[in-house]
Amino acid sequence: MDKALNYMALARKAGRLELGEEPVGAVARAQKARLILVAEDASDHTWRRGCSFVAGTGQLCIRVPYSKDALGMAIGRQSLAMAAFTDPALALAFVKALGRASDAEAVASLERRTQRVQQRLAEEKAHQRNKRLGKPRKPKQ
């Protein structure tokens, strides 16, 4: 199986992948979708619907070079036309594994999002440490 499809399976096991048109639409409306994937053999209506989910938001929608059957097999279903990553780091790993030059804008956007998430986690960790131990004070001179 392809490395990108392995990232999809990993995201599904981690609970960071929404599967199907209705769940994808729900996470997109909630601004939680980081990357929406549409199979290459999905209908034009499905493609337009996926693009309409992300219209006017910072979320991304790409058409992947896999059939509905290949996407479904990767995650343990018969077929899958649309999916959404909710984790920016896994979405970034998936897009990089595709290795397409046309996805350079998506890679840059997902890298920025991943850095912001990592910064927020570091700030939260420092905040929890400060709450537990107290913030060190500067010595008076």
Secondary structure per residue as TSV (DSSP state, phi and psi in degrees):
chain	resnum	aa	ss	phi	psi
A	1	M	-	360.0	149.8
A	2	D	-	-66.2	149.2
A	3	K	H	-62.3	-39.3
A	4	A	H	-63.1	-40.5
A	5	L	H	-66.7	-30.9
A	6	N	H	-63.7	-37.3
A	7	Y	H	-65.3	-35.5
A	8	M	H	-63.8	-44.8
A	9	A	H	-63.1	-40.1
A	10	L	H	-64.8	-42.6
A	11	A	H	-65.3	-36.8
A	12	R	H	-65.0	-43.8
A	13	K	H	-65.2	-31.3
A	14	A	H	-83.2	-6.1
A	15	G	T	78.4	22.4
A	16	R	-	-109.7	20.7
A	17	L	E	-136.5	122.8
A	18	E	E	-96.9	138.3
A	19	L	E	-119.5	130.6
A	20	G	S	99.5	161.1
A	21	E	H	-67.2	-43.9
A	22	E	H	-68.9	-48.9
A	23	P	H	-62.5	-35.2
A	24	V	H	-64.8	-43.7
A	25	G	H	-61.2	-38.9
A	26	A	H	-65.1	-45.4
A	27	V	H	-71.7	-29.3
A	28	A	H	-68.7	-42.0
A	29	R	H	-65.7	-30.5
A	30	A	T	-83.3	2.7
A	31	Q	T	63.2	29.1
A	32	K	-	-102.6	-14.7
A	33	A	-	-76.7	129.0
A	34	R	S	-97.3	-32.8
A	35	L	E	-151.8	124.4
A	36	I	E	-104.0	130.8
A	37	L	E	-109.1	136.9
A	38	V	E	-126.3	131.7
A	39	A	-	-65.1	152.3
A	40	E	T	-67.1	-28.7
A	41	D	T	-100.2	14.1
A	42	A	S	-71.5	155.3
A	43	S	-	-67.1	160.9
A	44	D	H	-63.1	-32.3
A	45	H	H	-62.3	-42.5
A	46	T	H	-63.8	-41.6
A	47	W	H	-62.7	-47.2
A	48	R	H	-62.6	-39.1
A	49	R	H	-65.4	-41.9
A	50	G	H	-62.0	-41.4
A	51	C	H	-67.4	-34.3
A	52	S	H	-70.5	-27.4
A	53	F	H	-62.1	-35.3
A	54	V	H	-100.4	-1.6
A	55	A	T	-61.0	128.0
A	56	G	T	78.9	9.9
A	57	T	S	-122.5	175.9
A	58	G	S	-88.9	6.7
A	59	Q	-	-79.7	158.0
A	60	L	E	-115.9	150.3
A	61	C	E	-134.6	124.7
A	62	I	E	-131.2	153.3
A	63	R	E	-96.6	123.5
A	64	V	-	-95.1	153.6
A	65	P	S	-83.2	40.9
A	66	Y	S	-127.4	148.2
A	67	S	-	-78.2	168.1
A	68	K	H	-61.2	-37.2
A	69	D	H	-67.6	-40.8
A	70	A	H	-65.8	-42.3
A	71	L	H	-63.6	-42.5
A	72	G	H	-63.3	-42.6
A	73	M	H	-63.1	-35.0
A	74	A	H	-65.3	-28.5
A	75	I	H	-113.1	3.1
A	76	G	T	90.1	32.7
A	77	R	S	-125.3	172.4
A	78	Q	S	-70.2	-51.0
A	79	S	-	-152.6	159.9
A	80	L	-	-150.2	121.4
A	81	A	S	-97.6	-29.6
A	82	M	E	-144.0	138.3
A	83	A	E	-145.9	161.2
A	84	A	E	-138.5	127.9
A	85	F	E	-80.4	135.9
A	86	T	-	-106.5	-3.3
A	87	D	-	-112.4	123.1
A	88	P	H	-67.7	-31.5
A	89	A	H	-68.6	-42.3
A	90	L	H	-68.2	-37.0
A	91	A	H	-63.5	-41.9
A	92	L	H	-62.5	-44.6
A	93	A	H	-62.3	-39.3
A	94	F	H	-63.0	-48.9
A	95	V	H	-65.0	-39.6
A	96	K	H	-65.0	-36.3
A	97	A	H	-68.4	-27.2
A	98	L	H	-63.4	-38.3
A	99	G	T	68.1	31.0
A	100	R	-	-98.2	137.0
A	101	A	G	-68.8	-25.7
A	102	S	G	-70.8	-12.1
A	103	D	G	-98.4	19.5
A	104	A	H	-63.3	-38.5
A	105	E	H	-65.5	-39.9
A	106	A	H	-65.2	-40.2
A	107	V	H	-62.6	-45.3
A	108	A	H	-62.6	-43.4
A	109	S	H	-64.0	-44.6
A	110	L	H	-69.0	-32.0
A	111	E	H	-64.5	-42.1
A	112	R	H	-61.9	-43.6
A	113	R	H	-64.3	-41.9
A	114	T	H	-63.9	-41.5
A	115	Q	H	-63.2	-40.1
A	116	R	H	-64.6	-40.6
A	117	V	H	-64.1	-44.0
A	118	Q	H	-63.7	-38.6
A	119	Q	H	-65.1	-43.7
A	120	R	H	-61.7	-40.0
A	121	L	H	-64.8	-40.1
A	122	A	H	-66.0	-40.1
A	123	E	H	-65.8	-39.7
A	124	E	H	-65.1	-39.9
A	125	K	H	-64.0	-43.1
A	126	A	H	-64.8	-39.2
A	127	H	H	-63.4	-44.7
A	128	Q	H	-63.9	-39.4
A	129	R	H	-64.5	-42.1
A	130	N	H	-64.5	-38.1
A	131	K	H	-65.0	-38.0
A	132	R	H	-76.1	-44.3
A	133	L	H	-104.2	-16.5
A	134	G	-	88.4	141.7
A	135	K	-	-76.7	130.5
A	136	P	-	-65.1	137.9
A	137	R	-	-97.8	152.0
A	138	K	-	-75.7	137.6
A	139	P	-	-69.8	142.4
A	140	K	-	-75.7	146.1
A	141	Q	-	-107.2	360.0
